[in-house]
């Protein structure tokens, strides 16, 4: 069984399409100070409840050069709400997202990274080393938490500090493997 | 006053059933009913989900009625349910007030 990425591992590089059909690099060394990759989907209550907080963080930290990528790896055959077409429709219905929403159709990225749930949040630094993995914050029901754990990790990276809380337990629906 | 039949159906892909069970037991206690009188059943397969008409995890039924019946187009099967709290927030579990209300209605 794939143990997935651990803190300090280099995130392997892949390319995935977004809802406009544009390809984006996921993992590996990046131009910016940090990259957030979070696995998510269209049908899980945890993923849905946390998503606005993650999109807000994505918009705000873009000013600091941080790149956010949302990745949907779920099996669309058994879960049609997670199909590429449904992803496109969702982004359109929500008036567009400030970050790319990527389709991991073969689930190769989710498997390589060891993602377990939606959401499951990873942060890597400019060298591609994982510096945070876990939940956005302590409670999907409490919007005021505002993705605090993720923001703390990003603030540490942006200040060239070691991430004080590098790992939390990802909470959400299991990834729907093929 | 009669004691209704209480069921909680769950699937392991969603971590929310323990919270739903805790809310349900609290509601039973408040209503003066036995919090242990919940028929908790795990749904493991697609066939079982179909047989139980399982709309997703967790599902609470009181006398066979869903405390927050699924809307049209909800996928059902081995999936996690998306609930709406009364204040509009998305939740992985039913609103506790919906559970209490369903219990009151079942006992009338």
Interface residues (C-beta under 8 A of the other chain):
Chain A: X43 X44 X45 X46 X48 X49 X78 X79 X80 X81 X140 X141 X143 X171 X172 X173 X174 X176
Chain B: X12 X13 X14 X15 X16 X75 X77 X78 X79 X80 X81 X82 X83 X85 X89 X90 X91 X92
